[in-house]
Amino acid sequence: MKKLSEKEQKLFDWDNELRFNSANYSDIQVIDIAQKAIDFACENFKEQEKVYEGYEFEYEGKVTNVALGIDSHLQKNAAHKKSLLIKQFVLDIINTEKYGRGRNGFVYLLYRLKIDNKLKEIATERKDFWETPRIRFQLLYALYKRRIKGFSKEAELLIQNNPKERELKKYAAKYIEQEEKQGSK
């Protein structure tokens, strides 16, 4: 097994802490670990991404991983799904451009945290998210799962413009079908 570099190990430790050891942490502690990991990733992994498709820089995948760590935490501590501090933290990350495509995991957290008004606002205002690989799928998926109407045109465009992305096309079609069913009720 490949030995992790010191920097990779540091991120790995924070990731494990969020995923496996944070069930009893306060929301402030969770945010603190997440922010440290994100800042560290952005500072130390600035190379072009060569492994994961859809990311431009190495740190973007690491930022996404932090979001997945927060998601794991929320599964263990469901009360934090109502935390205004965690919700604001997620929105702050989404609205920070320097995190690039790594924000896709935080867009997913909008669905998990049930922040429907902000999800709809982001889907309406952030046209660039509909064109950004990785983010567009999470945005569509979150809208579909939360049953938020009003984005069939965007879903149709995703199908037309991304013929090789099977999973994206599948959820775009599901979204359109769901909206048609909701409209007929």
N, C-alpha and C positions, 0 to 999 in steps of 0.2 A: 504494500500500500504506500502511496506517495506521501511523504512527510510534508506537512504544511509549513509555509514560511512563517516567520514570527508575526507578520502583519495578518496573514490569513488565519492564523491561530487565534489572534485577538478577536477578529470578527466572528470566528466560529464559536468562541466562548460566549460572546454577547448573544449570538443567535441561540445557542443552547440555553442560556439563562432565560431569554424571552420565551422560548418554546416549552421548556421543561421545568423550570424552577421558579416561575414568577406568579404562580397561582395565588399566593397570599400577598403579593406586592401591591402597594397603593398605585393609583393611576399615575401619580407623579413619578414614582420609581420606574414604571414601565416607559413613560415618555423620556425620562432621563437616559435610560439604557438605549432606547431606540435612537434618540438624537445623537448620542455619542457614537453609535455604530454608523449612522448615516454620515456624520461629519468626518469620521475616520476613513470611511470608504471613499468619500469624495476627495479627501486629501491625499490618499495613498494608492488609489487605483485609477489613475488618469489615462492609462494606455488605451489604445483602440481595442474594442472588443473583437476577439477572434474566435470565440467558442460558441456563444449564444446568439442565435439569429434574432434580429429585431432590436438589438441594442447597439448603440454607437460606441460607448465607452464601458470599460470594465466595471466602474462603480455603479452603473445603472442596474445591473443584475444584483449587486450587493444591496442596493436601496430597496429593490423589490423584495429581496429576501427578508429584510427587516419588517416589511409589511406582513409577510407571511408569518413571521415570528409574533407580531402583534395579534394576528388572526388566531394563532395557536393559544396565545394568552387569553384571548376573549372566549375561547371555547372552554377554558378551565375556570375562568372568572366571569361568568355571564353578567354580573352586576356592572362590570366596566363597559358593557355595551351602551349603558346609559350615561357614562361619564362625559360631561361637557368638555373636560380637559382633553380627553383622548379624541373626541370628535373634532375639536378645534385643531389639535395637533395634526390630524389626518388632513384637514382642509389646508392648513399652512404648508404641509409638504406638497400637496397637489398644486398649490399656487406659487411654489418656488421653482422657477424655470431651471435653475442650475441642476436640478435633480433629473432633468431630461426624461427619458423613457422609463426610468426607474420608478416613476410615479404610478405606473400601471397597477401595482399592487395596492396602492393607496386608493385608487379609483375603485378597485374591488372592495376595499374596506367601507366605502360609502354604502354599498349594498348590505354588508354584514352589520353595519351600525345603524341601518335604516335612516339615513340622512337624505330622505327623498327630495326635499325642497332644494338642497344644494346639488344633488345629483342631477336633477332636471335643469337647474341653472347652469351647471357646468356643461351639460350636453347641449344646451342652447347657445351659450356664449363662447365656448372653446371649440370653434370649428377646426382648429388645428389638431385637436384630440381625435377627431373622426378620420384624420389622414395619417396619424402616427401609428406605425406598427406597434403591437403590444397594447398600447393604450386603447385603441379603437375597439379591440375585442372586449376588454374589461368594461369599457363604457357601455357597449351594447349588452353584454351579459348582465351587468348591474341593472340596466333599465328593464330588461326582460324579466329578471327575477323579482324585481320590485313592482312589476306591472305598471310602469309609468308610460303613459300614452304620449303620442305626439312626435314620434321620430321614425315613422315608416319611410319617409323620403330618404333619410340617412341610411336606413337599413337596406333599401333598394339600391342605393348607390354603392354600398359595401358589396352587395352581391355582384353588381355589374363590374366594379373596378377591381375586384379581388377574386377572379375565377378559380385560382389555385388554392385558396385558403378554405378548405372544406369545413372546418369547425366554425369559422367566422360566417360563412354562407349558411350553415345549418342554423345558427342562432339568429341570424338576420331573418331567415324565412320563418322561424318560430316566432320571432318578435312581431313580424307583419301579420301572421295568422292570429296571434294573441290579440293584437290591436283590432283586427277585423271582428273577432268574436266579442271583444269588449264594446265595440262601437254598435253592434247589433243588439245589445242588451238594453 
